[in-house]
Amino acid sequence: YIIVSGDTNFETNEAIEYYLTALDIVKRKAPHSLTTMHLMGGLWMLPEVFVKSPNLDFYMYQSGHSKERQSLSFELAQKFYSLPVKRPIVNGEPCYEGHAHGGKYGRFNNFDVRKAIWQSLLSGAKAGTAYGAHGIWNWHVRGRKFLGEIYSGMSYDWRTALRFPGAFDAAYAKWLFEKYDLFDIEPANIKLLYNTGSEIRVSMSRDKIIVYSPYSWDIKLRVDGSLYRWEGIELESRRFFKPRIELVGDYTVIDMMEFNSDSIIIGIKK
């Protein structure tokens, strides 16, 4: 596929015309290629000419590397999901493993990577997410100067970043998505009783419900849990477990899990 633009925000009419021309030329010269745009972190308001352009094949957003704005993983997915012209949605730049917290002390780890991935997938970006490791994206060699250190933090050597565990978490997310055939899911956080906050994400299809919880907590859903066969996956160790399900009135409670990690809960209609 071909990415037209890089960290752009379409700040002027001239910029809009520039990228529109580039998009049209690329599609004319390579009509079978897939095209998208790499937007600056947090941006979702595409100019209308791009939303309506037949030459743009899928939406791609950047939830980015600010620790305080990691909710963008699901917030931007929802924004693009609600656009009038429907296209596949990808989180093209979630937090990179080992990257600093956007100019502040601290680094993202593989838990942060998992959270960004699953919150994206279950909020509308089911076409996928990227994975980045700090040291690989910039092909850093230890001892050489890294110009992005102020924002991104001191860089790992690329050979060190190559061994970060988050890459396996990303691959495992793909495996689970395909194993449970989740390609027809749609965002369904309306089914979640919001005593637990918006970080828990819910999606549903005709015959499945899938929940991501970054922390072990009771989860209350407005569904009839007796209609489903329930399975769980503890994501840190990738162990399967049987969740405890309670039916309380007109809602279902998934009891707090007996581990301190994030998890996926899947209900499959009987």
C-alpha positions in Angstrom: 0.0 0.0 0.0 1.0 3.6 -0.4 0.9 6.3 2.4 0.3 9.8 1.0 1.5 12.3 3.7 3.4 12.0 6.9 2.3 13.4 10.3 0.3 16.0 8.4 -2.5 18.2 9.8 -3.7 20.0 6.5 -3.0 23.4 8.1 -3.6 25.3 4.8 -5.7 25.1 1.7 -2.4 24.8 -0.2 -1.5 21.7 1.8 -4.9 20.2 1.2 -4.5 20.7 -2.6 -0.9 19.3 -2.5 -1.9 16.1 -0.8 -5.1 15.7 -2.9 -3.0 16.0 -6.1 -0.5 13.5 -4.8 -3.3 11.0 -3.9 -4.9 11.3 -7.3 -1.6 10.9 -9.1 -0.6 7.8 -7.0 -3.9 6.2 -7.7 -3.7 6.9 -11.4 -0.2 5.5 -11.7 -0.8 2.5 -9.4 -4.6 1.9 -9.5 -4.4 -1.5 -7.7 -2.5 -0.1 -4.7 -4.1 0.6 -1.4 -3.9 4.2 -0.3 -4.1 5.9 3.0 -2.8 9.0 4.9 -0.5 9.2 7.9 -2.0 11.9 10.1 -0.5 13.8 13.0 -1.2 12.4 16.5 -4.7 13.0 17.6 -6.1 14.2 14.3 -9.3 12.8 12.9 -11.1 15.7 11.2 -10.1 14.9 7.6 -11.0 17.6 5.0 -14.2 16.6 3.3 -12.4 16.3 -0.1 -10.5 13.3 1.3 -13.4 11.7 3.0 -15.3 11.8 -0.3 -12.4 10.9 -2.5 -12.7 7.5 -4.3 -8.9 7.3 -4.3 -8.6 6.9 -0.5 -9.0 3.3 0.4 -8.8 3.2 4.2 -8.5 5.5 7.2 -5.4 5.5 9.4 -5.0 7.5 12.6 -2.2 8.0 15.1 -3.0 7.5 18.8 0.6 8.4 19.5 3.0 8.6 22.4 1.6 10.9 25.0 1.0 9.1 28.2 -1.9 11.3 29.1 -3.7 10.8 25.8 -3.6 7.0 25.4 -7.4 7.1 25.3 -7.0 8.2 21.7 -6.5 4.6 20.8 -10.3 4.1 21.2 -11.5 7.6 20.9 -10.1 8.1 17.4 -11.3 4.7 16.3 -14.8 5.8 17.3 -14.4 9.1 15.4 -13.4 7.5 12.2 -16.0 4.8 12.6 -18.7 7.5 12.7 -17.6 9.3 9.5 -20.3 9.3 6.8 -18.1 7.4 4.3 -17.3 4.0 5.7 -13.8 2.5 5.2 -11.5 0.1 7.0 -9.8 1.7 9.9 -6.2 1.2 11.2 -4.3 2.6 14.1 -1.1 3.3 12.2 0.9 4.6 15.1 0.0 3.5 18.6 2.5 3.9 21.4 5.9 2.4 20.5 7.3 -0.1 23.0 10.3 1.5 24.8 9.3 5.0 23.6 9.3 7.8 26.2 6.1 9.3 27.4 6.0 12.1 24.9 8.9 14.2 26.3 8.4 13.0 29.9 10.2 10.5 32.1 9.0 6.9 31.6 8.6 4.4 28.8 5.8 2.4 27.3 6.0 -1.3 27.9 4.3 -4.4 26.4 1.2 -3.9 28.6 0.7 -0.4 27.1 1.1 -1.9 23.6 -1.5 -4.6 24.3 -3.9 -2.1 25.7 -3.6 0.2 22.6 -4.0 -2.7 20.3 -7.1 -4.2 21.8 -8.8 -0.8 22.6 -8.3 0.0 18.9 -9.6 -3.3 17.5 -12.7 -3.3 19.6 -13.6 0.4 19.0 -13.8 0.3 15.2 -10.2 -0.1 14.0 -10.7 -3.8 13.3 -8.6 -3.6 10.1 -5.6 -3.7 12.5 -2.9 -1.7 14.2 0.8 -1.1 13.7 3.5 -2.2 16.2 6.6 -0.1 16.8 9.7 -0.6 19.0 11.9 2.3 20.0 15.1 1.6 18.3 13.8 -0.3 15.3 11.6 2.5 13.8 14.7 4.8 13.7 17.3 1.9 13.2 19.4 3.3 16.0 22.9 2.0 16.7 24.1 2.4 20.2 26.7 5.2 20.5 25.4 7.2 17.6 23.4 10.5 18.1 19.6 10.3 18.1 18.1 13.6 17.2 14.6 12.8 18.6 15.8 12.2 22.1 13.9 15.2 23.7 10.5 13.8 22.8 11.1 10.1 22.3 13.8 9.4 25.0 17.2 7.8 24.6 17.0 5.2 22.0 17.7 1.5 22.4 20.0 -0.2 19.9 17.8 -1.8 17.2 19.1 -5.3 18.0 17.9 -4.8 21.6 14.5 -3.4 20.5 14.1 -6.5 18.2 13.7 -8.6 21.3 11.0 -6.6 23.0 8.1 -8.8 24.1 5.3 -6.5 22.7 5.9 -7.8 19.2 4.7 -11.2 20.4 1.6 -9.6 22.0 0.8 -7.9 18.7 1.1 -11.2 16.8 -1.0 -13.0 19.5 -3.7 -10.4 19.0 -3.8 -11.2 15.3 -3.9 -14.9 16.1 -6.9 -14.5 18.5 -8.7 -12.2 16.1 -8.5 -14.9 13.4 -9.1 -17.9 15.7 -12.4 -16.4 16.9 -13.3 -15.0 13.5 -13.9 -11.5 14.8 -14.0 -9.8 11.4 -17.7 -8.9 11.7 -17.6 -7.3 15.2 -18.9 -3.8 15.7 -18.3 -1.5 18.7 -20.8 -2.1 21.4 -19.7 -0.2 24.5 -23.4 0.8 24.9 -23.7 -2.7 26.5 -21.3 -1.8 29.3 -22.6 -0.4 32.6 -20.2 2.4 33.1 -19.2 1.9 36.7 -15.9 0.8 35.4 -14.9 3.6 33.1 -14.3 3.7 29.3 -11.0 1.8 29.2 -12.9 -1.4 29.0 -14.0 -2.0 25.4 -16.8 -4.1 24.1 -17.6 -5.3 20.6 -20.4 -7.6 19.3 -21.3 -9.6 16.2 -24.4 -11.6 15.4 -23.1 -14.6 17.4 -20.3 -13.2 19.7 -19.5 -10.7 22.3 -15.9 -9.7 23.1 -14.6 -7.6 26.0 -11.1 -6.2 26.7 -10.4 -5.2 30.3 -7.0 -3.7 31.0 -7.4 -4.5 34.7 -9.0 -7.2 36.8 -12.4 -5.9 37.7 -16.1 -6.9 37.8 -17.6 -6.2 34.4 -21.3 -5.6 34.1 -23.0 -6.0 30.7 -26.5 -5.3 29.4 -26.8 -8.8 27.8 -28.4 -12.1 28.7 -25.3 -14.1 29.6 -27.1 -17.4 29.6 -27.2 -17.3 25.8 -23.4 -17.5 25.6 -20.6 -19.9 26.2 -17.8 -17.9 27.9 -14.1 -18.1 27.5 -11.2 -15.9 28.8 -7.6 -15.3 27.9 -5.2 -13.7 30.4 -3.0 -11.7 28.0 0.2 -11.4 30.0 0.9 -15.1 30.0 -1.6 -16.0 27.2 -3.4 -18.5 29.4 -7.0 -19.5 28.8 -9.4 -19.6 31.7 -13.1 -20.0 32.5 -14.6 -16.7 33.6 -17.2 -16.7 36.4 -20.5 -15.4 35.1 -23.4 -14.2 37.2 -26.9 -13.3 36.0 -28.3 -10.4 38.0 -31.7 -9.1 36.8 -31.4 -7.9 33.3 -27.6 -7.7 33.1 -24.6 -10.1 33.3 -21.7 -9.8 35.7 -18.2 -11.1 34.7 -16.6 -11.5 38.1 -13.2 -10.0 38.8 -10.5 -12.4 37.5 -8.0 -14.1 39.9 -4.9 -12.5 38.4 -3.4 -9.0 38.1 -3.3 -8.5 34.3 -5.3 -7.5 31.3 -7.7 -10.0 29.7 -10.0 -10.8 26.8 -13.4 -12.3 27.5 -15.3 -13.9 24.7 -18.9 -15.0 24.7 -20.0 -17.3 21.9 -23.8 -17.9 21.3 -24.8 -21.4 22.2 
